[in-house]
Amino acid sequence: MKQWLNPAAFGQPVTFTRGNESRNDLHGPSFKNVDFNASKLFPLTERTNLIFRAEMFNLFNHTNYGLPSATVANNNFGQITAANGYGRLIQFALKVQF
């Protein structure tokens, strides 16, 4: 995902003048994230429980790209050069409740 927009469609305005681009009209790629949680309670005694918990963040391991460079004078203008967020994370936990 290198070039997000066409840099030839933009130009640097003349000094001490305003350009014609409106505010907030550059949009980056969408952010997609699915988190999942599963837990199970196991009774050990009458007053003691064991709780198992599994948590998964970014379950489908979807790559979320960052925003494109918005500086016209930059050589990377319109390019996405970084990812945003984390890859899949999984964690497990055991808890004794008494």
MOPAC internal coordinates of N, CA, C and O (Angstrom, degrees):
PM7 1SCF
backbone

  N    0.0000 0     0.00 0     0.00 0    0    0    0
  C    1.4618 1     0.00 0     0.00 0    1    0    0
  C    1.5266 1   106.74 1     0.00 0    2    1    0
  O    1.2310 1   120.47 1  -101.44 1    3    2    1
  N    1.2795 1   116.71 1    78.56 1    3    2    1
  C    1.4522 1   120.06 1  -175.89 1    5    3    2
  C    1.5359 1   111.88 1   -91.15 1    6    5    3
  O    1.2310 1   119.87 1   114.47 1    7    6    5
  N    1.3211 1   117.85 1   -65.53 1    7    6    5
  C    1.4603 1   121.30 1  -174.93 1    9    7    6
  C    1.5220 1   110.24 1   -96.43 1   10    9    7
  O    1.2310 1   119.76 1   -62.48 1   11   10    9
  N    1.3249 1   118.06 1   117.52 1   11   10    9
  C    1.4639 1   122.17 1  -177.79 1   13   11   10
  C    1.5239 1   111.61 1   -93.55 1   14   13   11
  O    1.2310 1   119.94 1   147.09 1   15   14   13
  N    1.3145 1   117.72 1   -32.91 1   15   14   13
  C    1.4628 1   121.05 1   179.28 1   17   15   14
  C    1.5213 1   109.61 1  -140.44 1   18   17   15
  O    1.2310 1   120.75 1   -13.25 1   19   18   17
  N    1.3066 1   116.17 1   166.75 1   19   18   17
  C    1.4609 1   122.05 1  -177.10 1   21   19   18
  C    1.5328 1   109.31 1   -84.90 1   22   21   19
  O    1.2310 1   119.29 1   -69.28 1   23   22   21
  N    1.3381 1   118.97 1   110.72 1   23   22   21
  C    1.4654 1   120.35 1  -178.85 1   25   23   22
  C    1.5252 1   113.07 1   -68.88 1   26   25   23
  O    1.2310 1   119.77 1   160.96 1   27   26   25
  N    1.3383 1   118.05 1   -19.04 1   27   26   25
  C    1.4632 1   120.35 1   179.37 1   29   27   26
  C    1.5340 1   111.45 1   -71.54 1   30   29   27
  O    1.2310 1   119.96 1   164.51 1   31   30   29
  N    1.3252 1   117.69 1   -15.49 1   31   30   29
  C    1.4597 1   121.32 1   179.92 1   33   31   30
  C    1.5249 1   111.82 1   -82.21 1   34   33   31
  O    1.2310 1   119.86 1   176.19 1   35   34   33
  N    1.3204 1   117.88 1    -3.81 1   35   34   33
  C    1.4608 1   122.15 1  -177.87 1   37   35   34
  C    1.5205 1   109.50 1  -123.60 1   38   37   35
  O    1.2310 1   120.86 1   -27.79 1   39   38   37
  N    1.3113 1   115.96 1   152.21 1   39   38   37
  C    1.4585 1   121.00 1   177.63 1   41   39   38
  C    1.5189 1   110.40 1  -145.99 1   42   41   39
  O    1.2310 1   120.89 1   -22.48 1   43   42   41
  N    1.2968 1   115.91 1   157.52 1   43   42   41
  C    1.4598 1   121.88 1   178.22 1   45   43   42
  C    1.5308 1   108.47 1   -77.18 1   46   45   43
  O    1.2310 1   119.33 1   -54.50 1   47   46   45
  N    1.3489 1   118.88 1   125.50 1   47   46   45
  C    1.4717 1   119.55 1   179.20 1   49   47   46
  C    1.5347 1   111.08 1   -68.28 1   50   49   47
  O    1.2310 1   121.57 1   -21.66 1   51   50   49
  N    1.3160 1   114.60 1   158.34 1   51   50   49
  C    1.4614 1   120.66 1   178.36 1   53   51   50
  C    1.5341 1   108.68 1   -62.46 1   54   53   51
  O    1.2310 1   120.53 1   -32.63 1   55   54   53
  N    1.3156 1   116.59 1   147.37 1   55   54   53
  C    1.4626 1   121.51 1  -178.18 1   57   55   54
  C    1.5226 1   111.19 1   -55.64 1   58   57   55
  O    1.2310 1   120.61 1   -42.50 1   59   58   57
  N    1.3404 1   116.44 1   137.50 1   59   58   57
  C    1.4707 1   126.32 1   179.49 1   61   59   58
  C    1.5244 1   112.76 1    66.92 1   62   61   59
  O    1.2310 1   119.96 1  -157.25 1   63   62   61
  N    1.3212 1   117.68 1    22.75 1   63   62   61
  C    1.4745 1   121.40 1   173.61 1   65   63   62
  C    1.5221 1   108.54 1  -127.48 1   66   65   63
  O    1.2310 1   121.60 1   -16.67 1   67   66   65
  N    1.3114 1   114.55 1   163.33 1   67   66   65
  C    1.4542 1   119.92 1   178.04 1   69   67   66
  C    1.5153 1   109.27 1   -99.64 1   70   69   67
  O    1.2310 1   120.94 1   -33.45 1   71   70   69
  N    1.3171 1   115.81 1   146.55 1   71   70   69
  C    1.4606 1   120.50 1   175.64 1   73   71   70
  C    1.5240 1   110.09 1   -81.11 1   74   73   71
  O    1.2310 1   120.45 1     2.36 1   75   74   73
  N    1.3158 1   116.74 1  -177.64 1   75   74   73
  C    1.4573 1   120.34 1  -178.00 1   77   75   74
  C    1.5309 1   112.83 1  -108.75 1   78   77   75
  O    1.2310 1   120.08 1  -168.61 1   79   78   77
  N    1.3061 1   117.45 1    11.39 1   79   78   77
  C    1.4628 1   119.39 1   177.66 1   81   79   78
  C    1.5242 1   109.48 1   -82.84 1   82   81   79
  O    1.2310 1   120.86 1   -46.50 1   83   82   81
  N    1.3325 1   115.96 1   133.50 1   83   82   81
  C    1.4647 1   119.49 1  -178.71 1   85   83   82
  C    1.5266 1   110.67 1   -80.40 1   86   85   83
  O    1.2310 1   121.56 1   -13.32 1   87   86   85
  N    1.2993 1   114.62 1   166.68 1   87   86   85
  C    1.4551 1   120.95 1  -176.93 1   89   87   86
  C    1.5326 1   110.01 1   -74.92 1   90   89   87
  O    1.2310 1   120.75 1   -40.26 1   91   90   89
  N    1.3252 1   116.16 1   139.74 1   91   90   89
  C    1.4740 1   124.03 1   176.31 1   93   91   90
  C    1.5284 1   113.86 1    58.76 1   94   93   91
  O    1.2310 1   119.29 1  -143.10 1   95   94   93
  N    1.3090 1   118.96 1    36.90 1   95   94   93
  C    1.4626 1   118.77 1   177.81 1   97   95   94
  C    1.5286 1   112.94 1   -99.94 1   98   97   95
  O    1.2310 1   119.57 1   176.21 1   99   98   97
  N    1.3172 1   118.43 1    -3.79 1   99   98   97
  C    1.4575 1   121.35 1   173.54 1  101   99   98
  C    1.5277 1   108.56 1   -92.76 1  102  101   99
  O    1.2310 1   120.66 1   -55.76 1  103  102  101
  N    1.3060 1   116.34 1   124.24 1  103  102  101
  C    1.4603 1   121.72 1  -178.77 1  105  103  102
  C    1.5161 1   109.51 1  -119.76 1  106  105  103
  O    1.2310 1   120.95 1   -38.34 1  107  106  105
  N    1.3055 1   115.79 1   141.66 1  107  106  105
  C    1.4522 1   121.20 1   176.96 1  109  107  106
  C    1.5205 1   111.15 1   -94.83 1  110  109  107
  O    1.2310 1   120.45 1     4.65 1  111  110  109
  N    1.3202 1   116.74 1  -175.35 1  111  110  109
  C    1.4647 1   120.52 1   179.48 1  113  111  110
  C    1.5287 1   111.34 1   -70.02 1  114  113  111
  O    1.2310 1   120.73 1   -21.21 1  115  114  113
  N    1.3130 1   116.21 1   158.79 1  115  114  113
  C    1.4639 1   120.65 1  -178.95 1  117  115  114
  C    1.5343 1   110.66 1   -72.80 1  118  117  115
  O    1.2310 1   121.25 1   -19.97 1  119  118  117
  N    1.3239 1   115.22 1   160.03 1  119  118  117
  C    1.4633 1   122.65 1   178.83 1  121  119  118
  C    1.5212 1   107.43 1  -109.49 1  122  121  119
  O    1.2310 1   120.35 1   -61.00 1  123  122  121
  N    1.3181 1   116.94 1   119.00 1  123  122  121
  C    1.4656 1   121.77 1  -179.20 1  125  123  122
  C    1.5185 1   108.71 1  -119.00 1  126  125  123
  O    1.2310 1   121.14 1   -52.10 1  127  126  125
  N    1.3318 1   115.43 1   127.90 1  127  126  125
  C    1.4529 1   120.34 1  -177.28 1  129  127  126
  C    1.5232 1   108.72 1  -149.96 1  130  129  127
  O    1.2310 1   120.20 1   -49.47 1  131  130  129
  N    1.3268 1   117.22 1   130.53 1  131  130  129
  C    1.4617 1   122.27 1   176.51 1  133  131  130
  C    1.5194 1   107.61 1  -123.43 1  134  133  131
  O    1.2310 1   120.59 1   -57.87 1  135  134  133
  N    1.3364 1   116.48 1   122.13 1  135  134  133
  C    1.4554 1   122.33 1   176.72 1  137  135  134
  C    1.5225 1   108.40 1  -107.60 1  138  137  135
  O    1.2310 1   120.63 1   -31.95 1  139  138  137
  N    1.3385 1   116.40 1   148.05 1  139  138  137
  C    1.4592 1   121.34 1  -177.54 1  141  139  138
  C    1.5101 1   109.05 1  -137.94 1  142  141  139
  O    1.2310 1   121.09 1   -37.26 1  143  142  141
  N    1.3477 1   115.53 1   142.74 1  143  142  141
  C    1.4534 1   121.84 1  -178.75 1  145  143  142
  C    1.5206 1   107.59 1  -137.96 1  146  145  143
  O    1.2310 1   120.54 1   -47.01 1  147  146  145
  N    1.3358 1   116.58 1   132.99 1  147  146  145
  C    1.4588 1   121.91 1   174.19 1  149  147  146
  C    1.5205 1   107.84 1  -134.19 1  150  149  147
  O    1.2310 1   120.89 1   -44.47 1  151  150  149
  N    1.3271 1   115.91 1   135.53 1  151  150  149
  C    1.4652 1   119.26 1   179.06 1  153  151  150
  C    1.5167 1   109.59 1  -140.89 1  154  153  151
  O    1.2310 1   121.35 1   -25.80 1  155  154  153
  N    1.3337 1   115.03 1   154.20 1  155  154  153
  C    1.4608 1   121.65 1  -179.11 1  157  155  154
  C    1.5222 1   108.33 1  -142.11 1  158  157  155
  O    1.2310 1   120.83 1   -45.78 1  159  158  157
  N    1.3266 1   116.02 1   134.22 1  159  158  157
  C    1.4561 1   122.12 1   178.47 1  161  159  158
  C    1.5283 1   108.31 1  -103.89 1  162  161  159
  O    1.2310 1   120.63 1   -53.97 1  163  162  161
  N    1.3544 1   116.40 1   126.03 1  163  162  161
  C    1.4525 1   122.79 1   177.93 1  165  163  162
  C    1.5248 1   108.34 1  -112.65 1  166  165  163
  O    1.2310 1   119.18 1   -64.91 1  167  166  165
  N    1.3293 1   119.18 1   115.09 1  167  166  165
  C    1.4657 1   119.71 1   176.51 1  169  167  166
  C    1.5284 1   110.07 1   -74.47 1  170  169  167
  O    1.2310 1   120.42 1   -54.82 1  171  170  169
  N    1.3450 1   116.80 1   125.18 1  171  170  169
  C    1.4696 1   121.86 1   179.08 1  173  171  170
  C    1.5177 1   110.79 1   -93.63 1  174  173  171
  O    1.2310 1   120.59 1   128.24 1  175  174  173
  N    1.3074 1   116.47 1   -51.76 1  175  174  173
  C    1.4605 1   122.21 1   174.62 1  177  175  174
  C    1.5234 1   106.58 1  -131.59 1  178  177  175
  O    1.2310 1   121.30 1     9.93 1  179  178  177
  N    1.3246 1   115.11 1  -170.07 1  179  178  177
  C    1.4585 1   119.18 1  -178.38 1  181  179  178
  C    1.5228 1   112.54 1   -64.48 1  182  181  179
  O    1.2310 1   120.35 1   148.07 1  183  182  181
  N    1.3333 1   116.93 1   -31.93 1  183  182  181
  C    1.4648 1   120.36 1  -176.75 1  185  183  182
  C    1.5337 1   113.13 1  -117.76 1  186  185  183
  O    1.2310 1   119.56 1  -176.29 1  187  186  185
  N    1.3029 1   118.45 1     3.71 1  187  186  185
  C    1.4683 1   121.54 1  -176.12 1  189  187  186
  C    1.5241 1   109.86 1  -122.32 1  190  189  187
  O    1.2310 1   121.20 1   -46.34 1  191  190  189
  N    1.3118 1   115.30 1   133.66 1  191  190  189
  C    1.4688 1   122.18 1   179.17 1  193  191  190
  C    1.5213 1   109.98 1  -127.69 1  194  193  191
  O    1.2310 1   121.11 1   -29.39 1  195  194  193
  N    1.3136 1   115.49 1   150.61 1  195  194  193
  C    1.4556 1   122.38 1   172.15 1  197  195  194
  C    1.5248 1   106.36 1  -113.92 1  198  197  195
  O    1.2310 1   120.64 1   -53.29 1  199  198  197
  N    1.3247 1   116.38 1   126.71 1  199  198  197
  C    1.4601 1   121.29 1  -178.44 1  201  199  198
  C    1.5303 1   108.29 1  -113.81 1  202  201  199
  O    1.2310 1   121.00 1   -56.48 1  203  202  201
  N    1.3302 1   115.69 1   123.52 1  203  202  201
  C    1.4631 1   121.73 1   174.94 1  205  203  202
  C    1.5184 1   107.36 1  -105.01 1  206  205  203
  O    1.2310 1   120.81 1   -43.03 1  207  206  205
  N    1.3221 1   116.05 1   136.97 1  207  206  205
  C    1.4580 1   120.98 1  -177.94 1  209  207  206
  C    1.5335 1   109.62 1  -138.14 1  210  209  207
  O    1.2310 1   120.70 1   -46.89 1  211  210  209
  N    1.3242 1   116.27 1   133.11 1  211  210  209
  C    1.4678 1   122.48 1   175.32 1  213  211  210
  C    1.5256 1   107.66 1  -123.48 1  214  213  211
  O    1.2310 1   120.50 1   -51.70 1  215  214  213
  N    1.3308 1   116.65 1   128.30 1  215  214  213
  C    1.4690 1   121.86 1  -179.99 1  217  215  214
  C    1.5214 1   108.98 1  -125.25 1  218  217  215
  O    1.2310 1   121.10 1   -45.48 1  219  218  217
  N    1.3151 1   115.51 1   134.52 1  219  218  217
  C    1.4535 1   121.40 1   178.48 1  221  219  218
  C    1.5254 1   109.07 1  -127.42 1  222  221  219
  O    1.2310 1   120.97 1   -55.18 1  223  222  221
  N    1.3085 1   115.76 1   124.82 1  223  222  221
  C    1.4605 1   121.83 1   179.88 1  225  223  222
  C    1.5254 1   108.07 1  -109.63 1  226  225  223
  O    1.2310 1   120.36 1   -42.42 1  227  226  225
  N    1.3382 1   116.92 1   137.58 1  227  226  225
  C    1.4666 1   123.57 1  -172.16 1  229  227  226
  C    1.5270 1   108.95 1    54.07 1  230  229  227
  O    1.2310 1   121.44 1  -122.44 1  231  230  229
  N    1.3244 1   114.84 1    57.56 1  231  230  229
  C    1.4632 1   123.46 1  -172.81 1  233  231  230
  C    1.5243 1   113.38 1   -51.93 1  234  233  231
  O    1.2310 1   119.46 1   137.52 1  235  234  233
  N    1.3249 1   118.63 1   -42.48 1  235  234  233
  C    1.4635 1   121.71 1  -176.87 1  237  235  234
  C    1.5249 1   112.83 1   -89.72 1  238  237  235
  O    1.2310 1   120.23 1  -174.35 1  239  238  237
  N    1.3245 1   117.17 1     5.65 1  239  238  237
  C    1.4692 1   123.60 1   176.21 1  241  239  238
  C    1.5375 1   111.48 1    54.43 1  242  241  239
  O    1.2310 1   120.81 1  -135.14 1  243  242  241
  N    1.3110 1   116.06 1    44.86 1  243  242  241
  C    1.4644 1   122.23 1   179.82 1  245  243  242
  C    1.5281 1   109.47 1   -77.72 1  246  245  243
  O    1.2310 1   120.22 1   -49.33 1  247  246  245
  N    1.3232 1   117.18 1   130.67 1  247  246  245
  C    1.4602 1   121.09 1   177.57 1  249  247  246
  C    1.5202 1   109.44 1   -78.02 1  250  249  247
  O    1.2310 1   120.67 1   -56.24 1  251  250  249
  N    1.3188 1   116.33 1   123.76 1  251  250  249
  C    1.4559 1   121.99 1   177.69 1  253  251  250
  C    1.5236 1   107.96 1  -106.46 1  254  253  251
  O    1.2310 1   120.96 1   -60.78 1  255  254  253
  N    1.3147 1   115.77 1   119.22 1  255  254  253
  C    1.4579 1   120.63 1  -177.73 1  257  255  254
  C    1.5191 1   110.89 1   -85.44 1  258  257  255
  O    1.2310 1   120.86 1   -27.65 1  259  258  257
  N    1.3268 1   115.95 1   152.35 1  259  258  257
  C    1.4620 1   121.98 1   178.23 1  261  259  258
  C    1.5233 1   111.24 1   -77.48 1  262  261  259
  O    1.2310 1   121.17 1     8.73 1  263  262  261
  N    1.3125 1   115.36 1  -171.27 1  263  262  261
  C    1.4645 1   121.05 1   179.97 1  265  263  262
  C    1.5250 1   110.38 1   -84.12 1  266  265  263
  O    1.2310 1   119.96 1   -30.03 1  267  266  265
  N    1.3287 1   117.67 1   149.97 1  267  266  265
  C    1.4614 1   119.40 1   176.78 1  269  267  266
  C    1.5210 1   110.80 1   -72.15 1  270  269  267
  O    1.2310 1   120.83 1   -25.26 1  271  270  269
  N    1.3091 1   116.02 1   154.74 1  271  270  269
  C    1.4620 1   121.30 1   176.35 1  273  271  270
  C    1.5266 1   109.02 1   -64.49 1  274  273  271
  O    1.2310 1   120.46 1   -49.78 1  275  274  273
  N    1.3288 1   116.73 1   130.22 1  275  274  273
  C    1.4653 1   120.82 1  -173.80 1  277  275  274
  C    1.5273 1   113.11 1  -108.06 1  278  277  275
  O    1.2310 1   119.36 1  -171.10 1  279  278  277
  N    1.3180 1   118.82 1     8.90 1  279  278  277
  C    1.4576 1   121.99 1   179.57 1  281  279  278
  C    1.5262 1   109.22 1   -94.12 1  282  281  279
  O    1.2310 1   120.23 1   -64.74 1  283  282  281
  N    1.3303 1   117.16 1   115.26 1  283  282  281
  C    1.4644 1   121.59 1  -174.80 1  285  283  282
  C    1.5226 1   111.66 1   -61.79 1  286  285  283
  O    1.2310 1   119.86 1   144.13 1  287  286  285
  N    1.3161 1   117.87 1   -35.87 1  287  286  285
  C    1.4627 1   121.33 1  -177.24 1  289  287  286
  C    1.5308 1   112.47 1   -75.26 1  290  289  287
  O    1.2310 1   119.60 1   169.98 1  291  290  289
  N    1.3150 1   118.37 1   -10.02 1  291  290  289
  C    1.4580 1   122.71 1  -178.28 1  293  291  290
  C    1.5332 1   110.06 1   -80.30 1  294  293  291
  O    1.2310 1   120.43 1   -36.90 1  295  294  293
  N    1.3276 1   116.78 1   143.10 1  295  294  293
  C    1.4667 1   120.41 1   177.98 1  297  295  294
  C    1.5235 1   112.05 1   -66.12 1  298  297  295
  O    1.2310 1   120.03 1   155.86 1  299  298  297
  N    1.3198 1   117.54 1   -24.14 1  299  298  297
  C    1.4598 1   121.97 1  -179.89 1  301  299  298
  C    1.5213 1   112.27 1   -92.92 1  302  301  299
  O    1.2310 1   119.10 1  -162.64 1  303  302  301
  N    1.3061 1   119.33 1    17.36 1  303  302  301
  C    1.4615 1   121.96 1  -176.72 1  305  303  302
  C    1.5226 1   110.75 1   -56.66 1  306  305  303
  O    1.2310 1   120.85 1   -52.33 1  307  306  305
  N    1.3303 1   115.98 1   127.67 1  307  306  305
  C    1.4567 1   121.67 1   178.15 1  309  307  306
  C    1.5107 1   114.72 1    82.93 1  310  309  307
  O    1.2310 1   119.97 1  -179.07 1  311  310  309
  N    1.3234 1   117.66 1     0.93 1  311  310  309
  C    1.4567 1   121.05 1  -178.56 1  313  311  310
  C    1.5248 1   110.42 1  -101.89 1  314  313  311
  O    1.2310 1   121.13 1   -34.97 1  315  314  313
  N    1.3198 1   115.45 1   145.03 1  315  314  313
  C    1.4604 1   121.43 1   173.54 1  317  315  314
  C    1.5189 1   106.65 1   -99.35 1  318  317  315
  O    1.2310 1   120.80 1   -60.30 1  319  318  317
  N    1.3189 1   116.07 1   119.70 1  319  318  317
  C    1.4594 1   120.60 1  -174.51 1  321  319  318
  C    1.5195 1   113.38 1  -116.12 1  322  321  319
  O    1.2310 1   119.39 1  -176.98 1  323  322  321
  N    1.3316 1   118.76 1     3.02 1  323  322  321
  C    1.4613 1   119.92 1  -177.08 1  325  323  322
  C    1.5242 1   110.36 1  -147.12 1  326  325  323
  O    1.2310 1   121.57 1   -22.02 1  327  326  325
  N    1.3210 1   114.60 1   157.98 1  327  326  325
  C    1.4631 1   121.04 1   174.16 1  329  327  326
  C    1.5244 1   108.74 1   -93.92 1  330  329  327
  O    1.2310 1   121.26 1   -21.08 1  331  330  329
  N    1.3150 1   115.19 1   158.92 1  331  330  329
  C    1.4574 1   121.39 1  -178.48 1  333  331  330
  C    1.5212 1   108.07 1  -121.06 1  334  333  331
  O    1.2310 1   119.80 1   -48.43 1  335  334  333
  N    1.3129 1   117.99 1   131.57 1  335  334  333
  C    1.4569 1   121.20 1   179.43 1  337  335  334
  C    1.5185 1   111.61 1    88.69 1  338  337  335
  O    1.2310 1   121.50 1    11.92 1  339  338  337
  N    1.3207 1   114.73 1  -168.08 1  339  338  337
  C    1.4620 1   121.73 1  -175.95 1  341  339  338
  C    1.5152 1   110.73 1  -112.71 1  342  341  339
  O    1.2310 1   121.29 1   -15.38 1  343  342  341
  N    1.3158 1   115.14 1   164.62 1  343  342  341
  C    1.4497 1   120.89 1   169.76 1  345  343  342
  C    1.5242 1   108.55 1   -77.70 1  346  345  343
  O    1.2310 1   120.30 1    12.16 1  347  346  345
  N    1.3115 1   117.03 1  -167.84 1  347  346  345
  C    1.4634 1   120.98 1  -178.85 1  349  347  346
  C    1.5261 1   110.29 1   -64.58 1  350  349  347
  O    1.2310 1   121.19 1   -47.25 1  351  350  349
  N    1.3311 1   115.33 1   132.75 1  351  350  349
  C    1.4601 1   122.59 1   175.05 1  353  351  350
  C    1.5206 1   108.14 1  -122.97 1  354  353  351
  O    1.2310 1   120.57 1   -45.82 1  355  354  353
  N    1.3363 1   116.52 1   134.18 1  355  354  353
  C    1.4571 1   121.34 1   178.52 1  357  355  354
  C    1.5088 1   107.98 1  -129.22 1  358  357  355
  O    1.2310 1   120.89 1   -43.78 1  359  358  357
  N    1.3398 1   115.91 1   136.22 1  359  358  357
  C    1.4643 1   119.63 1   176.21 1  361  359  358
  C    1.5210 1   109.36 1  -141.08 1  362  361  359
  O    1.2310 1   121.44 1   -33.44 1  363  362  361
  N    1.3249 1   114.85 1   146.56 1  363  362  361
  C    1.4543 1   122.92 1   179.45 1  365  363  362
  C    1.5156 1   108.49 1  -121.01 1  366  365  363
  O    1.2310 1   120.75 1   -29.72 1  367  366  365
  N    1.3351 1   116.18 1   150.28 1  367  366  365
  C    1.4651 1   120.42 1   179.38 1  369  367  366
  C    1.5212 1   110.18 1  -145.09 1  370  369  367
  O    1.2310 1   121.02 1   -35.16 1  371  370  369
  N    1.3296 1   115.65 1   144.84 1  371  370  369
  C    1.4614 1   123.19 1   171.31 1  373  371  370
  C    1.5178 1   107.32 1  -121.17 1  374  373  371
  O    1.2310 1   121.20 1   -42.54 1  375  374  373
  N    1.3196 1   115.30 1   137.46 1  375  374  373
  C    1.4616 1   120.09 1  -179.01 1  377  375  374
  C    1.5229 1   108.37 1  -137.53 1  378  377  375
  O    1.2310 1   121.20 1   -48.72 1  379  378  377
  N    1.3388 1   115.30 1   131.28 1  379  378  377
  C    1.4574 1   120.96 1   175.45 1  381  379  378
  C    1.5151 1   107.17 1  -101.30 1  382  381  379
  O    1.2310 1   120.72 1   -56.93 1  383  382  381
  N    1.3165 1   116.22 1   123.07 1  383  382  381
  C    1.4644 1   121.93 1  -176.93 1  385  383  382
  C    1.5329 1   108.01 1  -113.74 1  386  385  383
  O    1.2310 1   121.09 1   -57.77 1  387  386  385
  N    1.3530 1   115.52 1   122.23 1  387  386  385
  C    1.4762 1   119.24 1   179.56 1  389  387  386
  C    1.4934 1   111.01 1  -137.81 1  390  389  387
  O    1.2310 1   120.10 1   180.00 1  391  390  389

